[in-house]
Amino acid sequence: MTHFKIKVISDPVCPFCYLGKKRLDKGIELYKKVYPGGKDDTFSVSWSAFYLDPEAPKAGIPLTQRMEQRFGKDRLPMMREALRKQGLQDGIKFCTDSKIGNTRNAHRLIQLAKAKGNETENKVVMELFKSYFEENGDITSFDMLADAAAKAGVDRGEAKTWLESDKGGKEVDGEVAEAYAKGIHGVPNFTIQGAYEVDGAQDPKDFFDVLVAAKEGKSSASFDSGVCS
């Protein structure tokens, strides 16, 4: 039996990180279904911080406004339609009225979840994605962040108190610095067994192929499309 350790460098406001996790899950499901003995292997996914937009304001602003600033008003409708179609394929209904801003506090919340175990960590991350991308959330709002934590089984009051401090901040800053030092310029970035890297929201079959390569100790092809940068 093999235990797969998968590290994801991510930012909660990156749609491809949400898509990538959904596709990774499908790749794992495929592996457990078709690889000989794969149903007995186990998996843990851990999350590491990255800032897509380090200069984002601390107070949330309309996502449309920030996207127009970064990519131009003319490009935005085409980008959104492409993302909408991709999302539907993976069961995600992307909204357009979210508020974007600095994500350090969202990452700090994930640090709280980490301390409660890998399962809680992943539940909190997925609730953050869902709240932000599918429920028009404000990623800078302590109320939204605490609500997401509560949906994942974390005490809401504990989450709110954590957010109102700077707990977890040092760890987040360290993870971001490590990603930059590693040369990461876009997310998601997946590292499997500490050696096999996948950049971007790849197809489930691509994740399956990398899992097989990791299982068998073979060299792995490089995948690097579908990233936020």
C-alpha positions in Angstrom: 0.0 0.0 0.0 1.2 3.5 -0.9 0.3 6.7 0.9 0.4 9.6 -1.6 1.3 13.0 -0.2 0.1 15.8 -2.4 1.0 19.5 -1.8 -0.9 22.2 -3.5 0.3 25.8 -3.8 -2.8 27.8 -4.2 -4.7 31.1 -3.7 -8.4 31.1 -2.8 -9.2 33.6 -5.5 -7.7 31.5 -8.3 -10.5 29.8 -10.3 -8.0 27.3 -11.7 -7.1 26.2 -8.2 -10.8 25.3 -7.6 -11.0 23.5 -11.0 -7.6 21.8 -10.3 -8.7 20.3 -7.0 -11.9 19.0 -8.6 -9.9 17.4 -11.4 -7.3 16.0 -9.0 -10.1 14.3 -7.1 -11.4 12.8 -10.3 -7.8 11.6 -11.2 -7.5 10.0 -7.7 -10.9 8.4 -8.2 -9.8 7.0 -11.6 -6.6 5.7 -10.1 -8.4 3.9 -7.3 -10.8 2.4 -9.8 -8.5 1.1 -12.5 -4.9 0.8 -11.2 -4.2 -2.7 -9.8 -4.4 -2.5 -6.0 -5.1 1.3 -6.3 -8.2 1.0 -4.1 -5.9 0.2 -1.1 -3.7 3.3 -1.6 -4.4 6.4 0.5 -4.1 10.1 -0.2 -3.6 13.3 1.8 -3.7 16.8 0.2 -2.1 19.7 2.0 -2.3 23.4 1.0 0.4 26.1 0.9 -0.1 29.8 0.4 0.5 32.0 -2.7 -0.5 35.6 -3.5 -1.8 36.0 -7.0 -2.2 39.7 -6.5 0.2 40.9 -3.7 -1.0 44.5 -4.3 -4.7 43.7 -3.9 -6.4 46.1 -1.5 -7.2 45.0 2.1 -10.8 45.9 1.7 -12.7 43.9 -0.9 -13.6 45.5 -4.2 -15.8 44.2 -7.0 -14.1 41.4 -8.9 -15.2 42.9 -12.2 -13.4 46.1 -11.3 -10.1 44.4 -10.5 -10.3 42.1 -13.5 -10.8 45.0 -15.8 -7.8 46.8 -14.2 -5.6 43.7 -14.7 -6.8 42.3 -18.0 -8.7 45.0 -19.8 -12.4 45.5 -20.2 -12.5 44.1 -23.8 -11.0 40.7 -22.8 -13.1 40.1 -19.7 -16.3 38.7 -21.3 -14.4 36.2 -23.3 -12.4 35.1 -20.3 -15.5 34.7 -18.2 -17.4 32.7 -20.8 -14.4 30.3 -21.2 -14.3 29.9 -17.4 -18.0 29.4 -17.1 -17.9 26.5 -19.6 -15.0 24.9 -17.8 -16.7 25.2 -14.5 -19.9 23.6 -15.6 -17.8 20.5 -16.8 -16.6 20.1 -13.2 -19.8 21.0 -11.4 -18.9 24.6 -10.6 -21.2 27.5 -11.2 -18.9 30.5 -11.3 -20.4 33.8 -10.2 -19.3 37.2 -11.3 -20.2 39.5 -8.4 -17.6 38.4 -5.8 -15.4 40.9 -4.1 -11.6 40.4 -4.3 -8.8 41.7 -2.2 -5.8 40.7 -0.1 -6.0 37.0 0.7 -3.6 36.8 3.6 -6.5 36.4 6.1 -8.0 33.6 4.1 -4.7 31.8 4.1 -4.4 32.4 7.9 -7.8 30.7 8.3 -6.4 27.7 6.5 -3.6 27.6 9.0 -6.2 27.3 11.8 -7.8 24.4 9.8 -4.4 22.7 9.4 -4.0 22.5 13.2 -7.2 20.5 13.3 -6.1 17.9 10.8 -5.9 17.2 7.1 -9.6 16.5 6.7 -10.6 19.8 8.2 -7.9 21.6 6.2 -9.4 20.4 3.0 -13.0 21.0 4.0 -12.2 24.7 4.9 -10.3 25.2 1.6 -13.2 23.8 -0.4 -15.7 25.9 1.5 -13.6 29.0 0.8 -13.6 28.2 -2.9 -17.4 27.6 -2.9 -18.2 30.7 -0.9 -16.1 32.9 -3.0 -16.7 31.6 -6.5 -20.3 30.3 -6.3 -21.9 32.5 -3.6 -20.5 35.9 -4.6 -18.4 36.1 -1.4 -16.0 38.8 -0.2 -12.6 37.1 0.3 -11.6 39.9 2.7 -14.7 39.6 4.9 -14.1 38.0 8.4 -17.8 37.1 8.4 -17.6 35.2 5.1 -14.4 33.5 6.2 -15.8 32.5 9.6 -19.0 31.2 7.9 -17.0 29.1 5.5 -15.0 27.7 8.5 -18.3 26.9 10.3 -19.6 25.0 7.3 -16.5 22.9 7.4 -17.0 22.1 11.0 -14.8 24.7 12.7 -16.4 26.7 15.5 -17.4 30.0 14.1 -16.4 32.0 17.2 -13.0 30.4 17.3 -12.5 31.2 13.6 -13.6 34.8 14.1 -11.3 35.3 17.1 -8.4 33.8 15.1 -9.0 36.1 12.2 -9.1 39.2 14.5 -5.6 38.3 15.7 -2.6 37.8 13.4 -2.3 34.1 14.3 -1.0 32.0 11.4 0.4 35.1 9.7 4.1 34.1 10.1 3.4 30.7 8.7 1.5 32.1 5.7 4.3 34.6 5.0 6.8 31.8 5.1 4.9 29.6 2.7 4.5 32.5 0.2 8.3 33.3 0.4 9.0 29.6 -0.2 6.9 29.5 -3.3 8.5 32.6 -4.7 12.0 31.2 -3.9 11.0 28.1 -5.7 10.2 30.1 -8.8 6.4 29.7 -8.7 4.8 32.4 -10.8 1.3 30.9 -11.1 -1.1 28.5 -9.4 -2.2 25.9 -8.8 1.1 23.9 -8.4 0.8 20.3 -7.3 3.7 18.3 -6.0 3.1 14.5 -5.6 5.4 12.6 -3.3 7.7 15.5 -3.1 9.0 14.9 -6.6 6.3 14.9 -9.3 5.0 18.3 -10.3 1.9 19.3 -12.1 1.2 23.0 -12.9 -2.4 24.1 -13.6 -5.8 22.6 -13.7 -5.0 19.6 -15.8 -7.4 16.9 -17.0 -8.1 14.0 -14.5 -6.3 11.6 -16.9 -3.1 13.7 -16.6 -3.3 13.5 -12.8 -3.9 9.8 -13.1 -0.8 9.4 -15.3 1.3 11.3 -12.7 0.0 9.2 -9.9 0.9 6.0 -11.8 4.4 7.4 -12.5 4.9 8.2 -8.8 3.6 4.8 -7.8 6.0 3.0 -10.2 8.9 5.4 -9.7 9.0 6.4 -13.3 9.8 9.8 -14.8 6.8 12.0 -15.3 5.9 14.3 -18.2 5.5 18.0 -17.4 2.1 19.5 -17.4 1.8 23.3 -17.2 -1.4 24.9 -18.5 -4.5 26.3 -16.9 -2.9 28.5 -14.2 -3.6 31.8 -12.6 -0.7 34.3 -12.7 
